[in-house]
Amino acid sequence: MNESEASLVIKAGAELLRTASSDPRSNEGYPAVKATIAAALDDLAEALHNFEAAVGTIGRSTGWVQDLNRVADDLRGK
């Protein structure tokens, strides 16, 4: 799977999560959902950093990476 295909999987997963969250049972397992989303945000931040490094524009997205990590930490209650 290439990065473009992987990004489509992320988009589809986000859409599924949005749909599932409208279900009245969506509070079931919410702590686990938050932990999974936090881990995914950390992975997205690392991927973004890797892409930037590969194209020689390190630092351009530093703020985005920090923001993603901050949100992940908030979801973990840190």
Secondary structure, 3 states (H helix, E strand, C coil): CCHHHHHHHHHHHHHHHHHHHCCHHHHCCHHHHHHHHHHHHHHHHHHHHHHHHHCCCCCCCHHHHHHHHHHHHHHHCC
